[in-house]
Amino acid sequence: MIRRTWTHLTLWLGLLAVIGGALLVATTPRASFGWFAYAPLSDYAFVAGPPSWQTLLGYALVVLGLVSAAFAAGRLSVRRR
């Protein structure tokens, strides 16, 4: 018989956060400009802006999910039966 514990819940929520973050990053629209509109001999250098909030949130969810899932998996691996 398997007992459901907070560690199991943490493991599944961590894996769900990883999947959700990866989907959020994958479905975020990309920038619509290209490198074709530049002046090669000018002194102005193009500096890209910060990434969108969806991308940052997706990466944060992936990292948080990986950390929590790794913690739960490590805790489950050393648990006494």
N, CA, C and O atoms as a DFTB+ gen file, in Angstrom:
324 C
 N C O
     1  1       0.835      -1.179       0.000
     2  2       0.000       0.000       0.000
     3  2       0.884       1.249       0.000
     4  3       1.809       1.356       0.805
     5  1       0.603       2.173      -0.886
     6  2       1.401       3.400      -1.004
     7  2       0.716       4.517      -0.235
     8  3      -0.455       4.817      -0.466
     9  1       1.444       5.118       0.668
    10  2       0.918       6.266       1.399
    11  2       1.238       7.533       0.634
    12  3       2.367       7.731       0.185
    13  1       0.253       8.381       0.490
    14  2       0.458       9.679      -0.151
    15  2       0.935      10.658       0.905
    16  3       0.277      10.853       1.927
    17  1       2.068      11.267       0.658
    18  2       2.645      12.206       1.615
    19  2       2.870      13.549       0.937
    20  3       2.644      13.704      -0.263
    21  1       3.316      14.511       1.725
    22  2       3.653      15.824       1.178
    23  2       4.809      15.716       0.199
    24  3       4.918      16.528      -0.720
    25  1       5.667      14.734       0.381
    26  2       6.789      14.560      -0.538
    27  2       6.298      14.116      -1.910
    28  3       6.806      14.578      -2.931
    29  1       5.324      13.232      -1.939
    30  2       4.747      12.825      -3.231
    31  2       4.081      14.014      -3.910
    32  3       4.237      14.222      -5.113
    33  1       3.343      14.783      -3.135
    34  2       2.669      15.954      -3.690
    35  2       3.690      16.954      -4.242
    36  3       3.479      17.535      -5.307
    37  1       4.784      17.151      -3.524
    38  2       5.833      18.066      -3.981
    39  2       6.472      17.572      -5.274
    40  3       6.765      18.359      -6.174
    41  1       6.681      16.275      -5.355
    42  2       7.260      15.701      -6.576
    43  2       6.352      15.935      -7.777
    44  3       6.820      16.377      -8.825
    45  1       5.071      15.648      -7.641
    46  2       4.156      15.804      -8.774
    47  2       3.918      17.261      -9.124
    48  3       3.804      17.602     -10.302
    49  1       3.839      18.132      -8.115
    50  2       3.681      19.560      -8.410
    51  2       4.934      20.125      -9.073
    52  3       4.834      20.992      -9.941
    53  1       6.104      19.649      -8.678
    54  2       7.344      20.076      -9.320
    55  2       7.403      19.661     -10.776
    56  3       7.801      20.446     -11.637
    57  1       7.007      18.429     -11.050
    58  2       6.990      17.964     -12.440
    59  2       5.954      18.719     -13.267
    60  3       6.185      19.016     -14.439
    61  1       4.819      19.024     -12.658
    62  2       3.795      19.812     -13.345
    63  2       4.293      21.227     -13.638
    64  3       3.999      21.780     -14.698
    65  1       5.045      21.814     -12.706
    66  2       5.605      23.152     -12.923
    67  2       6.633      23.138     -14.048
    68  3       6.700      24.084     -14.832
    69  1       7.430      22.088     -14.139
    70  2       8.416      21.982     -15.227
    71  2       7.707      21.917     -16.575
    72  3       8.102      22.600     -17.520
    73  1       6.671      21.105     -16.664
    74  2       5.937      20.981     -17.927
    75  2       5.240      22.295     -18.274
    76  3       5.282      22.737     -19.422
    77  1       4.599      22.915     -17.287
    78  2       3.916      24.187     -17.533
    79  2       4.874      25.291     -17.941
    80  3       4.569      26.069     -18.845
    81  1       6.030      25.373     -17.291
    82  2       7.026      26.382     -17.654
    83  2       7.588      26.161     -19.040
    84  3       7.800      27.115     -19.789
    85  1       7.834      24.895     -19.392
    86  2       8.347      24.593     -20.731
    87  2       7.315      24.948     -21.796
    88  3       7.665      25.470     -22.855
    89  1       6.047      24.665     -21.517
    90  2       5.001      25.040     -22.473
    91  2       4.877      26.554     -22.596
    92  3       4.652      27.075     -23.688
    93  1       5.022      27.255     -21.483
    94  2       4.936      28.713     -21.517
    95  2       6.078      29.315     -22.337
    96  3       5.861      30.240     -23.120
    97  1       7.282      28.796     -22.159
    98  2       8.425      29.290     -22.938
    99  2       8.263      28.944     -24.416
   100  3       8.586      29.754     -25.285
   101  1       7.766      27.749     -24.696
   102  2       7.642      27.309     -26.090
   103  2       6.554      28.067     -26.851
   104  3       6.655      28.232     -28.066
   105  1       5.523      28.525     -26.157
   106  2       4.420      29.188     -26.843
   107  2       4.494      30.710     -26.786
   108  3       3.597      31.389     -27.287
   109  1       5.539      31.249     -26.189
   110  2       5.694      32.706     -26.145
   111  2       6.035      33.220     -27.537
   112  3       6.942      32.692     -28.180
   113  1       5.327      34.238     -28.015
   114  2       5.644      34.759     -29.354
   115  2       7.041      35.377     -29.397
   116  3       7.468      36.058     -28.464
   117  1       7.716      35.132     -30.466
   118  2       9.062      35.670     -30.648
   119  2       8.998      37.082     -31.222
   120  3       7.953      37.534     -31.689
   121  1      10.126      37.760     -31.176
   122  2      10.197      39.105     -31.735
   123  2       9.971      39.044     -33.246
   124  3      10.393      38.090     -33.901
   125  1       9.311      40.050     -33.793
   126  2       8.958      40.016     -35.206
   127  2       9.933      40.812     -36.086
   128  3       9.682      40.980     -37.280
   129  1      11.015      41.293     -35.526
   130  2      11.980      42.035     -36.333
   131  2      13.133      41.115     -36.710
   132  3      13.361      40.090     -36.067
   133  1      13.849      41.488     -37.746
   134  2      14.965      40.667     -38.194
   135  2      16.241      41.485     -38.283
   136  3      16.258      42.681     -37.994
   137  1      17.293      40.821     -38.684
   138  2      18.592      41.484     -38.791
   139  2      18.803      42.092     -40.171
   140  3      19.915      42.512     -40.492
   141  1      17.782      42.147     -40.975
   142  2      17.942      42.669     -42.327
   143  2      17.911      44.190     -42.358
   144  3      18.311      44.772     -43.366
   145  1      17.463      44.854     -41.318
   146  2      17.315      46.312     -41.344
   147  2      18.372      46.973     -40.457
   148  3      18.043      47.565     -39.429
   149  1      19.607      46.871     -40.847
   150  2      20.665      47.520     -40.087
   151  2      21.542      48.334     -41.032
   152  3      21.641      48.052     -42.226
   153  1      22.165      49.337     -40.463
   154  2      23.107      50.139     -41.255
   155  2      24.511      49.670     -40.889
   156  3      24.968      49.933     -39.777
   157  1      25.192      48.998     -41.775
   158  2      26.461      48.363     -41.421
   159  2      27.581      49.341     -41.074
   160  3      28.509      48.961     -40.361
   161  1      27.529      50.575     -41.547
   162  2      28.646      51.485     -41.300
   163  2      28.307      52.579     -40.294
   164  3      29.053      53.552     -40.176
   165  1      27.214      52.445     -39.573
   166  2      26.864      53.477     -38.597
   167  2      27.510      53.168     -37.249
   168  3      28.020      52.072     -37.019
   169  1      27.475      54.161     -36.368
   170  2      28.058      53.985     -35.042
   171  2      27.051      53.457     -34.026
   172  3      27.405      53.230     -32.869
   173  1      25.818      53.262     -34.435
   174  2      24.781      52.804     -33.517
   175  2      24.799      51.279     -33.432
   176  3      24.774      50.593     -34.454
   177  1      24.841      50.763     -32.230
   178  2      24.804      49.315     -32.024
   179  2      23.437      48.932     -31.476
   180  3      22.932      49.561     -30.545
   181  1      22.850      47.911     -32.049
   182  2      21.546      47.453     -31.587
   183  2      21.711      46.656     -30.308
   184  3      22.512      45.724     -30.238
   185  1      20.952      47.030     -29.308
   186  2      20.943      46.294     -28.044
   187  2      19.526      45.767     -27.850
   188  3      18.569      46.537     -27.782
   189  1      19.409      44.480     -27.765
   190  2      18.090      43.873     -27.605
   191  2      17.528      44.214     -26.237
   192  3      18.270      44.345     -25.263
   193  1      16.226      44.354     -26.171
   194  2      15.556      44.646     -24.913
   195  2      15.463      43.406     -24.031
   196  3      15.903      42.323     -24.416
   197  1      14.895      43.576     -22.863
   198  2      14.766      42.422     -21.968
   199  2      13.745      41.418     -22.518
   200  3      12.867      41.794     -23.295
   201  1      13.853      40.171     -22.130
   202  2      12.883      39.184     -22.599
   203  2      11.497      39.477     -22.030
   204  3      11.361      40.196     -21.040
   205  1      10.485      38.922     -22.657
   206  2       9.117      39.172     -22.224
   207  2       8.860      38.515     -20.870
   208  3       9.608      37.638     -20.436
   209  1       7.792      38.955     -20.215
   210  2       7.494      38.422     -18.891
   211  2       7.069      36.964     -18.974
   212  3       7.257      36.220     -18.011
   213  1       6.504      36.536     -20.090
   214  2       6.127      35.137     -20.233
   215  2       7.354      34.231     -20.259
   216  3       7.360      33.151     -19.668
   217  1       8.383      34.689     -20.949
   218  2       9.610      33.908     -21.011
   219  2      10.265      33.821     -19.645
   220  3      10.708      32.748     -19.235
   221  1      10.331      34.943     -18.936
   222  2      10.935      34.932     -17.605
   223  2      10.144      34.062     -16.631
   224  3      10.725      33.318     -15.841
   225  1       8.816      34.158     -16.692
   226  2       7.981      33.334     -15.825
   227  2       8.132      31.855     -16.169
   228  3       8.160      31.011     -15.273
   229  1       8.230      31.536     -17.452
   230  2       8.422      30.146     -17.861
   231  2       9.728      29.571     -17.351
   232  3       9.762      28.451     -16.841
   233  1      10.817      30.344     -17.488
   234  2      12.104      29.873     -16.974
   235  2      12.083      29.735     -15.458
   236  3      12.655      28.790     -14.914
   237  1      11.431      30.663     -14.773
   238  2      11.340      30.579     -13.314
   239  2      10.549      29.346     -12.890
   240  3      10.921      28.675     -11.927
   241  1       9.462      29.040     -13.599
   242  2       8.680      27.840     -13.284
   243  2       9.487      26.567     -13.522
   244  3       9.413      25.623     -12.736
   245  1      10.245      26.548     -14.594
   246  2      11.068      25.367     -14.877
   247  2      12.105      25.166     -13.775
   248  3      12.281      24.050     -13.287
   249  1      12.784      26.225     -13.386
   250  2      13.816      26.110     -12.351
   251  2      13.199      25.714     -11.008
   252  3      13.704      24.819     -10.330
   253  1      12.115      26.375     -10.630
   254  2      11.453      26.051      -9.371
   255  2      10.929      24.613      -9.373
   256  3      11.044      23.908      -8.371
   257  1      10.363      24.185     -10.483
   258  2       9.877      22.817     -10.587
   259  2      10.988      21.788     -10.515
   260  3      10.836      20.748      -9.874
   261  1      12.114      22.075     -11.174
   262  2      13.239      21.142     -11.124
   263  2      13.824      21.031      -9.718
   264  3      14.166      19.939      -9.265
   265  1      13.935      22.164      -9.035
   266  2      14.485      22.139      -7.677
   267  2      13.560      21.374      -6.736
   268  3      14.023      20.544      -5.954
   269  1      12.266      21.644      -6.802
   270  2      11.348      20.964      -5.897
   271  2      11.219      19.475      -6.235
   272  3      11.142      18.647      -5.327
   273  1      11.194      19.125      -7.515
   274  2      11.124      17.713      -7.892
   275  2      12.397      16.970      -7.498
   276  3      12.328      15.820      -7.065
   277  1      13.547      17.602      -7.640
   278  2      14.803      16.960      -7.239
   279  2      14.853      16.769      -5.721
   280  3      15.321      15.739      -5.236
   281  1      14.375      17.755      -4.983
   282  2      14.335      17.628      -3.529
   283  2      13.429      16.468      -3.122
   284  3      13.803      15.649      -2.283
   285  1      12.243      16.400      -3.716
   286  2      11.302      15.337      -3.372
   287  2      11.816      13.971      -3.798
   288  3      11.652      12.997      -3.063
   289  1      12.432      13.879      -4.970
   290  2      12.966      12.598      -5.433
   291  2      14.111      12.140      -4.530
   292  3      14.217      10.954      -4.218
   293  1      14.952      13.057      -4.115
   294  2      16.023      12.707      -3.191
   295  2      15.497      12.262      -1.849
   296  3      16.018      11.323      -1.247
   297  1      14.465      12.935      -1.381
   298  2      13.876      12.560      -0.090
   299  2      13.184      11.188      -0.181
   300  3      13.262      10.384       0.747
   301  1      12.515      10.937      -1.296
   302  2      11.873       9.636      -1.472
   303  2      12.873       8.504      -1.656
   304  3      12.588       7.359      -1.305
   305  1      14.039       8.817      -2.201
   306  2      15.022       7.755      -2.457
   307  2      15.682       7.246      -1.177
   308  3      16.185       6.123      -1.169
   309  1      15.700       8.018      -0.111
   310  2      16.347       7.598       1.127
   311  2      15.338       7.278       2.224
   312  3      15.730       7.043       3.367
   313  1      14.056       7.266       1.901
   314  2      13.022       7.006       2.887
   315  2      13.010       5.535       3.263
   316  3      13.206       4.662       2.418
   317  1      12.780       5.276       4.529
   318  2      12.682       3.900       4.992
   319  2      11.358       3.296       4.564
   320  3      10.336       3.981       4.522
   321  1      11.380       2.057       4.259
   322  2      10.168       1.374       3.810
   323  2       9.406       0.813       4.984
   324  3       8.353       0.201       4.802
